[in-house]
Structures are given as structure tokens and as C-alpha cells.
Amino acid sequence: MRIWAVLCHLSALLWIPLVGLIFLGIPLYLPFLNILGPLIIWLWKKSKFPWVDLQGRESLNFQLSLAIYSLLVIFVSLLLIVITCGINLIVNKSTHHLNDVFRVLSMILLGLIILTAILQIILVNFAAFKAYKGQYYRYPFTMRFLQ
């Protein structure tokens, strides 16, 4: 029973090995893969084990929240890129500096994505450890979609 609860948390990290495939040149795009693993385990085992039901809901709530936060960061970053490029074109009346502006803003976006991924890895492992010990853990900054 506790192993299934742990897998509800750890299955959210299935995206990590797939990132390696992208870097090897294999085109792969699976959005929201962090939600798929916990969802499958939770739906499969929630009626049999109350502990899995509780941990699965907690994991899904966190992963859904993380997906929404990530989409917001991407949207705001793209908006900042468009606004900054527009201001640059109005002020400088040329596209000479757009590469530099785009590069800086892209690095900020990449940094936020990496920071989010590191935070996800740390919190998921901590929650999995707590679930294995039979202790309840509530992820921080989580919207409660599933009650």
C-alpha cells in the first residue's frame, strides 16, 4: 500500500528521462506528463487503498498547480518578450539590439523553468519519503482541485 502511495508522487517525475531523449535529438513533446503518472496510479488504486487515495489527490493537486504556474510563467515571459521587443523597436527604430534582448529574456525564462523543475524534484522526493513513512505531507503553494 505505501509503495503505491510513493509511486503516486514519484511517477510525476517521469518527464526527466524523456528530457534526455530530446537532447539526444529524438523529437518528443509530451505536455503535462507530470500529471499522467499520478493520475493513472490514483485512478487505479484509490478505491482499494485510502492512503493511496489521499496521497494521489495531494500529488495530483500539486502537479496540476505546477502545470498552471508553469503556463503562467511562460505566458508572462512571452508577453515580456513581445513588450520589450516592441519598446526596443519604438525607441531604437531598428532590430539591431533585438537579438540581445531576446537572448536575455530567453535565459530568464530558461532559468525559471529550471528552478521550477528543481523545486518539483525536491518536493516530490520529500513527499514520497513522507508517504513511505506513513506521514501525511502537504505540498506548499498548492491549489486544491481534488478534495
N, C-alpha and C positions, 0 to 999 in steps of 0.2 A: 504494500500500500504506500509506504513512504517513498519507494523508488519511483512510482508513478507521479507522486507529488513533486519530486525533484525533477523528473523529466518534463513536467508542465513548465517549469522555469527554464531549464537548460535547453529545451527544444527551441526556444526563442533565439538561440544563438546559431541556428542552422545556416544563417546567411554568411557566417565567417568563412567556411571553406569555399563557398561559391565565389567570394570576392577574389580568392586566389585564381580561380578559373578565368575571371575577367582579365587579370593581369597576365595570364598566360596566352591571351589573345582569343580565348573562346568567348564569343558574344553571348551574354547571358543577362537577362533582365527579368527579375522576379520581384516585383514590388510587394511590400508587406509580408515578406517571407517570415519575419519575426512573429507574425500573428498566426501563421498557418500551423506550426508545430504545437503550440499550446492549445489551439482551438481543437485540433484533432484529438489530442490526448484527453482534454477536458470533456469533449462530447462523448468519447468512447468510455471513459471510466467514472464520470461524475455520479451516475446513478448507483454504482456499486460501492464506491468509497466516498464518504462525506469529506474526508480530509483532502482528497484529490479535487473534489468539487470546490472547496474553499480555496485551495492553492491555485487551481486552474483559473478561477474567477479573478483572483488577485493578479496572476501573471497576465491574463488577457487584458485586464484593466490597464496595467502598466504599459503593455506593448501597444495597445490602442492609443493611449495617451502619448507615448513616444512617437508613434506614427503621425499623430496630429501635430505635435510640436515640431517634428522634422519638416512636415509640409509647410508649416507657418514660417520656419526659418528659411526654407528655400524660396517661398513666395516673397518674403520681405527682402531677402538678398537680391532676387531678380528685380524687384521694384527699385531697390537702391542702385543697382547697376544701370537700369534704364534712366532713372532720375539723374544720376551722376554723369552719365554719358550725354544726356540732354543738356545739362548745365554746361558741361565742357564744350559742347558744340556751339552753344549760345555765346559763351564768354570768349572762347578762342577762335571760333569760326573755322575750325579745321579739325581733322581727325588725327592729327599728329600725335596727341597725347592719349588717345583712346586706348591704345594697347597697354600703356602703363596703368591706367585707371582700371581697365578690365582685369589685368593681372592681379592687382592689389585686392580688388573686391572678390575675385575668384579664390584667392588664397585665404581670405577671411571666411568665405563660405566653406571651403575645404576644412579649415581649422575647426569651425563649429560642428561640421559633420563628424570629424574625427573625435572631438571632445564628447559629442553625444554617444558615439559608439563605445568609447572607453567607459563612460558613465554607465551605459547599458550593461557592458560586460561585468563590471564590478558589482553593480546592484543585483543582477541576475544570479551571479555566483553566490553572493551573500544570502539572497532569498532561498536558493537551492540548499545551501548549507543549513539554514534555519529549518527548512521543511524536512530535511533528513533527520534533524534532531527532534522533530515534532513540535517545534516552536513556530508560532504564527509571526509573520513579518509583513508589514505594510510598506509598500514602496512609497517613497516621497514624491510629491508633485503629481499624484495620480488622480485622474478623473474617474469617478466610479460609474461606469456604464452598466456593469453587471452587479447586481446587489445580492 
